[in-house]
């Protein structure tokens, strides 16, 4: 069925008349448009009467109510909600925001992106609460009827419950690993009384002459004088063992959910795993934690946010470390080295996508949504905006949660977004990098702003800043003056919108689509930007750490061992099967440094730059060697420099004290044997070990 959009002036607070809203829908290519003034109130019945087909509703605030009405209509095939009020209508520039509204409508009516695979969690609600008894026991009482509760007491500052409704143990030095449904917890029991074995009969309390035991059923070791009367009183229950004090007995268990009420952080990463809660002392936060835990029983799914191609990963080769950018930036500790490659734990990944942004080769790619899907949305926004008469567009990348709230806050203040700023929501702003940013400029954007909210990990700011430096260097070198990628913190968001530079847009917007092949996408983007550049420059110097560049080889040091060829994961280095040559394809180099670290002669250095010449995609010779022939038969032996380097290193060794022995290194294997046994007194092979 035909696409239909349902627009609302929100009680005429949007400073765009109905005719302009109709015009915006037409410019967006949507044949049917219905305009309301109070869709969620006095016109709700009319809304229910007219909705049909594949519909888009321009109201996110009342999506629950309007969704209920639409779900009850048999004439509705698909339903989506989008926002024009805060993103376009509530703005000082709303009177000429028709091109922007058209762009937002066109983007909203695009087909849903291809779904990704799912990651599953299984939780039976087995919950461990870690903390002082005075904190942990009351929380356990609240949860005991909803989930299976266990308590690990780190401080015995409260008496034990009179009824054993849940297991209680004591310990310190808790260590937690895992995620929802699969936490592995270890701790040390250092108190002589094992609360799990204790019957709370109070016999030990009565027997202790120092009153070192109270109703917490833990021994105050500062008061205890080692009379051991408590051990005798406990008898066959064996709940008291003073050997634990010195041995620090290791204990542990597996749990689905972990609640940490101590001041010690059990996870050091910025974003701990799902199923782990650390509400602190705040009462409201603890109540919220209780509500969340109650809902965490059953099977849960989340998207698998990434794909990984190990064959082009530049992490490591032959125990030499190359690129570690994804490991360094990950805020959930989901990425770890695994041999020459990496391993990503999907259960820990929260989908920020920063790893895919910093990955120089495209071995890690983001799939929620894919770059091709983001590119299609961005292309639609910019093309529709331009067709509808808009000029100098800026793409604003933000997350759909806190980022959308920041946009709404500016709109409610009365300023709103500029009419030329086109917001594009992502799952996380770090998921889009240089390929998406420069793709926006190829499609006609004059600036790209990335909004980072206060809850985003600091490492992301640094990583995105480094990527923006590369992008801005390239844009400036090509003459796109004031076309910049701006990384903006939420605190300075409002000011940045009004002061953001708007550069010179590309003369002709690109028609190609962005692909999920990062290097392939960038090749197409570079070619388009260069073709329309105000001041074309084919070789652009970049800062160290950039993902493009060449390598330089010191021919005086290089022995043509070709260890660098075997170490290169991208195929940028290659030999020549016809003759001893080291060849290099610059467009494939990601500047990972594996060749530099592998070279035994320290003959390789990195030189970051972007080479846009056609020759950068063709092999060029970095070094070639003279062939040494066998001094006896003339057969090719190897490169002269390699053989002479070997002889130089072995000179002075006891095995080669005889000059003839060194001379044989210039012979092929057959001639060495012949020469050895042609002497008047040949050397017995059995004697070589005694020399």
N, C-alpha and C positions, 0 to 999 in steps of 0.2 A: 504494500500500500504506500501511497505518497507520504513524504515527510511533512510533518506539521509542527509549527512552533507556537507556543503560547506565552505571550509576553505580558508583563504587568508594569504599570507606571508606579505601583506601590502608593496608592492614594495620591497620585499626581506629584509625588516628591521627586521623581526623576524628571529632570528638566529637558525632556525630549518629548515632543508631541506624538500623538498616535500615528500621524502620517509619516513621521520620520522613522518610527519603529517599524512600520510596514515597509518602508523603503529599505531599511537595514536588512530585513528578512529577505526581500527580493534580491538585494545585492549579494546575500549569502547563498543564493541559489535555492532557497526553500520556497516551494510554490504556494504553500498555505501558511498564513500567519493570522493569529487571533490576538487582539490586544484587549487587555483588561485594565481596570483601575484598582480593583480590590478582589483579585482572584481568590484569595483565601477567606474572604468574608462575605459581603453581600452578593458577590458574583460567583460564589462557589457552585451553586446549582447550575448556572449557565455553563461553567467550566465542565461539569460532569456531563452535560448534554452534548457538547460539541467535540469533545476529545475523541479521536479515532486515528488509527494507523500507527506509523512510526513517529512518536511524538517526543519533542523536547520542551521542557517547561523551565522558563527563566525565573526560577525562584528556588533557592536552596534553603532558606530559612524555614519554609513551610513544607519541606519535602515529605515529611511524615504524613501530614494531613492530605496533601494533594496526591501523594502516592496511594493512600487508602482509597480515595475516590477513583483514581485511574485503575487500580487493581480490580475494582468492582465492575469495570466496564468491559464487556466482551468485544468491543470494537477496537481496543488498544492492543497493538501487537508488541511494541517495544516502548520503553520509557526511560528517559534520562533527564537529569536536572542540571542546570548550569546557572551561573551567576552573572547578571549584568548590572545589578543595583550597586553593589560595592565596587565592582571592577570598572564600571563605566558611567552609570547613571548618577551616582552621588559624587559629583566632582565639580569643581569650579569651571571645568572646561566641558561639561556635559552637553552644552548647547551645540557643540560641533563634534559630538562623539559618534555620529551615525556610522562612519567607516569602522570605528572600533567595535561598535555593537554588532555590525555585520560580520566582522572577523570572528567575534566570540560565538555568534550563532553558527557560522560555518564550521568552526572547530568542534563545537559541541555535537554537531550532527554527523560527524565522521563515524564510521563503523568502529565497534569496540576492537582493541588490539588483540592479537592472537594470544590465547592464554598460555602461561608457562606451567611447568610441572609443579607438583606440590610436595612439601615436606611434612611428614606426619609426626605427631606427638601422642603418646599414650600415657594417661595419668589416672591412677586409681585414687588419687587424693591423699596418698601417704605423705604426711607433713611433718617436718622436723622444725621445732622452734628452738632457737639458740639464744640464751641470754640469762641474766640474773633471775633467780627464782621469783622475785617480786614482780618482774616484767613478764616472764614467760608463762608462769602458771595461770594468771588471769586471762591471758590471750588464749591459752589452751582450753580453758573452761568455756570460752565463747565459741570455739571451733569444734569441740568434741562431738557435738551432735550432727555435724555436717560432713566432716572428714575424719580420717584416722590420724590422730595426733600423737606425736612423740616429742618429748622435751629433753633438751640437753642443757643442764644448769651449769653456768660458768661461775656463779657466785651464790652460795647458799644463804641468802639473806631473807628467807621466808620459810615458814613451816610447811611441811608436806600436806597435801589434801588428806582428809580423813577417809576418803573413798578413792581407791585406785581405778580411776576411769581411763587412764592412759599411761603408757610407759614413761618413766622418768629416769634419766641417768645423769651423772655429773662428769665434767671433764673440762679441759682447757686445750689451747692450741688447735682449734678446729680448722680443718682444711677441706674445702669444698671444690669439686669439679663436676661438670656436666651441665644439664639443662632440664627443662620441664619433663618429668617422667623418667629421668635418668641421672639423678644426682648421686654422686659417690662422696660420702662424707667420712672423714677420719678425725679422731681426736684422741687425747691422752687422758686416761683416768688416773689422777694423782691423789685422790682421797682414799683412805683405807676402806671406807664403806661403799659397797656397790649398791646403789639405790635400786637397781633392777632386781637384785636378790634380796634386798631388805624387806622384811614383813612389817616393819614399823611397830613392832611389839613393845618398844621402849625399854627392853631389858638392858640394853647398853647404856641408856641414859641413867638408869638407876644405879648401875654398877660403876660408872666412871667416878673416881674419887676427886678429879679436878674439875668436874662439871664442864668438860670439853665437848660434850655432845648435847645438842638441844633437839627440838622438834623438826629441825631441817634435816636431821639424821646424817649430818656430815661432821667429821671430827675437826675441831679447831686445833691444828697441830702446834700452835704457839702455846696453848694451855696444856696439851698432852704431855705427861711425864713418863710415858711408856710403861705403865703398870700392866697393860694388856688385860685388865679385868673385863673390858668390853668384849674381847675375843672369847673369853670363857663364857660370858653371859649369852653371847650369840649362839654358841654351841654348834650343832650340826647344820645350822642354816648356812654357815660359812660366808656370810655377807661381809665380814670384816677381815681384811688381809693387809697388814702393814708393809708387806713386800711391795705393794703397789706404789708406795711413796717414793721409793728409790728406783723402781723399775719403770715408772711412768707407763703403765700398761696401755698398749695401743688398742683402740676399739674403733668400730666404724659400722656403717650400714648404708643401704641404698634407699633413696627417698624420691618422691615425685616433686615435692615442693619444699623449699627451704626458706625460713623466716629468720633473719638475723636482727636481734634486738640489742646487740653489743655495739660498742663504739668502734670496734676493729672491723675494717672492711675485709670481707672474705673474697672479694673480687677486686682487682686493681684496675681493670679496664674501664673506660668511660661508660660503656653501656653493658651492664651485667646480663646474663642469660635470662630467657623467659623462665618463669617459675621461681625466681629468686626475688625476695622482697627484703628491703632494709628501710623500714619506715621511720627509724630513729625514735625520738621521744615524743614526737607530735601525736597527740591523741586522735586528731582527725585523720592523719595519715595511717594510723594503726587501724582505725575503723574501716577505712577504704581498703586496706590490705585484707581484712577479714572478708569483706564482700567479694573481693577478687578471688580469694582462695576458694570460697564456697563454689564458685563457678568453674573451677579448674578440675573437674572430674569428667573423664571421658576421652574421646579422640578429637584431636584438634589438627588443623592444617594451616599452613602458611605457604606463600609462593617460594619456590627456589629462585632466588633473585639473579643468579649468575650462570654462565656457561664457561667452561675452562678447556682450552686446547693446550695440552702439555707439550706438544711437539714444537710450538713456537715460543714457549716460556723461556725467558732469559734469566731465570733465577740462579742457576748453577750448572756447572759442567765439571766432571772429574774432581769433585770436592773443592772447586774454586767458586767462590761466591760472586755472583754478578748483580742482577737487579733484585732489590729487596723492598721496593716501594710499596707494594701491596701489603706486605707484612707490617711495615712501619706505620702505615696509615690506618690500619683496621682498628676500629674502636671497640670491637667485641672479642678480640683475640681469636677470631674464627679461622685465621690463616696461619699456617706453620710450614716450615721447610719439610720436605720429604724427598730425600735423595737429591737428584738433580732438578727436581721440580718442587711444587708446593702442594699442600693439601688444604682444601677449604671444607670446614665442617658446616654443612648447611643448617644444622639445628641451632648453631650459634649466630649465623649470619642474620642481621636485621635489615638488610637491604639498602644500606646507605649508598652503595655503589661507588664509593671513593676508590676502592681497589681497581675498578674498571677504568676510572678516570685517569689514574696515575700510571696504569699499565702501558708501557711504551709500544708493545708489539701487538696488542689486541688479543693476547692469550686469554685474558679475562674479559668477558663481555657482559653487559647488563641486559636483562631480559624482562624487566618489570617497570615500564615497557621497554621494548627493544629500541635501539637508536633509530631504526627505520621507522618505527611508529612515532617517536618524538619528532623526527624530521618531517613526517607527513603532517603532523599537527602544526608545526612551526611554519612549514611551507604554506599551508592553508590559511593560517592567520595573516601572514605577510602578503600573500597574493590577494586575498579578499580585501584586506585593508587598502592596498594600493588601487585595486579595481574600483573600490567605492569612493575613491578620491582622497584617501589619507596620504600624508607625507611624513617623512623622517621618522619611521617607526623604531621603537625600542622594544626589545624582547626582555621581559622580566621573568626570570626563572625562580620559582619558589616551591616549597613543599605544601601539600594540600592541608596540613594541620595548622601549625603555628604560623606558617607563612601566610596562609589565607586569613588568619586572625589579624595579623599585622596590617594587611591590606584593608580589611574591614575597619580597623581602628582609624586608619587615615581617612577613610571615606566618611566615617561618622563624625570626624572632627570638622568636616566641612570642606577640606581641601581635595581629598580624593586623588586618584591617579591621573596624570596628564592624559589627554585624549589620544596621544600618540604612543602611550605605553601599553603594550599588549602582554598581559600576564599569562604565563603558561605553567600550570601546576604539575609537579613531579612528585613521586613518592618521597624523594629526598633530593635537595639541590646539588649534593655532591655527586649524584649519579650522571650528570652531564658534564662533559669536559670539552677539550679543545676541538674535537671533531664536530660536536653540536654547535659550539659557540661560533666557530668560523663558518659553519654551514649557514648559520643565521645571517651572517654578513653576505654570503654568496646569494642568499635569497632576497637581499635588499634591506636588511636591518642597518640602522646607523649606530646602534649601541646595544650591548647585552649587559644586563644587570642581574647579578646572582644574589638573592637575599638569603642571608644566614641568620637564623634566629638564635636566641641566647642559649638554647639547649643543645646546640650542635658542638661536637667535640672540637677542641682547639686545634688538633692536628689537621682537621679538614680545612680550616682557614689557611693554614700554612701551605697545604698541598694545592688548594685551589688558587692561592695567590701565586705560586710558582708556575702553575699552568697558564694563568692569566698573563704573566710576564712574557711567556713565550708567544702567546697569541697576539699580544699588543705590540711586541717587537716586530712580528711579521707584518701586521697591518700598517704600522708606521713606515716600515721599509718600502712597502708597496705604494705608499702615498695616500692611504686612506686616513687622512688627518682627522684627529679627534674621534675616530671609530675605535672604541675601546670596550674591553670586557672589564666591568667593575664588580668587585666582590664587596658587598655592603653588609655591615652588621645591622641588626634590627634597631639598635639604639640610634643610628644615624640615617635610618631609612628615609624618613620624610624629607630631610635636607638633601639627601643624595638625589632624590627624584627631581627636585627643582634645579639642581646644579649640574646634573649629569650632562657631559658634552655630547653633542650629536654631530657625528661626522658626515663625510661625503659618502653617500650610498653608492654601491656598485652601479655602473651605467645600465647594465642589463641583468635582471634577476635570473639565477640559474634555473634550468628546467629539470635537471636530474634529481633523483631521490637519494637521500642518505642511505647507506647500507650498514649492515652489522659488521662489516669488515672495516676496522678502524683505519688501517693504513690505506686501504683502497678508497674510503670516503675522503680522507685527507688529501690524497693525490688528486681526486676530482675537484675538491674545493680549492686547492692551491692553483690548479690549472685555470679555473674560472677567475679567481681573484687576480691572477697574473695577467690574464688576457684583457681584463678591463681596468687594470691598475692605472691610476693617474701618473705614477712615476715607476714604471716597471724596474724591478731589481731581481736578478736571477740568483744571486748568492747572498744570503743574509746571515750575518754573524749572530750566534745565539749564546746565551749564558751557559756555563757548565751545568750539567744535569738535564739539558734539553734532550728530547728523544730523537733528534736528527743530528747528523754530522758525518764526518769522515774519520778515517784513521790514517796516521802517518807512520811510515815504516823507515827506520834507520837502516839503509842498505849495508852500511859498514858492519852493523851488528847482526843483522838477520842472516841465519844460516840456511834458510829455506827448509826448516824441519817440518813446516806446515802444521804444527800443533794448534795454531790459531784457527785453521780451517776446521779442524775437528771440534773446536770449542764453540764456534759461532752457531747459535741456535736459529738464526734467521736466514742463513744461506747468503749472507753479505760477503763472506770470504770464500774463495774457491781456488782450487789448483787448476792446472791445465794438463790434461792427460797426454798432450803432444810434446810438451817441453816444460822444464822446471820454472814455473811462474806462479807468483802469488797474485791473484786477481780479486777485485773488490767492486761490489755494486752498492753505490752510496745510498740509493733510495731505500735499501733494505736495512741499513744499519740503525739500531736503536740506542747506540752509545751505552750498552750495558757494561762494557769494560771487561768481559770475559776473555777476549783476545789479549788484551793488555796484561791481565793477571796470569794468563796461561803461558805467555811467551817466555821461554827459558833464558833468552838473551836480553830481556827488557828492551826490545827494539821497537815496541809499538806505543804510540801515544794517541789519545783521543782529541778530536778537534770539533766541537759542536758548531754546526751551521746548518742552514737549510739551502740545499742546492736545487733550484728549480729548472736547471738546464736539462734538455733531453738526455744528455750524456750521463746524468746521474742514475739513469735506469739501465745503463749498459755496463758490462764488465770493463774495468780498466786495470792495467798492470801496475802493481805497487812495487814489485821487485822480481827480478829474474836472475838466474845463476848460471855461471860457467860450469860445464860438465867436466869432471876429472876422469881421465881414462886410466885403466890399469897400466902400470908402468912395465908390465911384462907382456901382456897380450893385447893391450889396446882397447879392451872392452869397457863400455861405460860403467863407471864405478859409483858415481854420486856427484853431488855438487862439490865443487872445489872448496868452497868456503866451509862447508860442513865437515869435510874430511880433514882439512887443515886445522879447524877448530878442535877436532877430536885429538889429533896428533899433538897439538899444543898443550892440551890438558893432560895427556898421558906422558909427556916428556918428563923424565926424572923419576917415573915410577919404576920400582925394582923389576917388574916384569918386562920393561922395555929399556933396560939399561944399555943393551946392545943396539947400536944404530941400525943393524940389519932388522931387528925386530920392529923398530919404528917404520923402517922402509916397507915392510910387508903390509902395513896399514894402507899403503897406496896401491895395493894389489887387490884383485878380486879374490873371492874365497878359494877358487880352484888353484890359482897361482900361488897363494900363500902356502898351501900344502906342498905343491911341487917344489917351491923354493926352499921350504924347510927341510925336505928330505933329499935335496940335491947337494947339501953341504957334505964335506968330507966326514964330519963327526955329527950326524944328525942328533937332534935333541929327542930323547925318549919322552913321550908324552907323560909317562908316569913320574918323571923327575920334575915336572913343572910345578907340582904342588910343594916341593921342598925348597924352591928358590925364594 
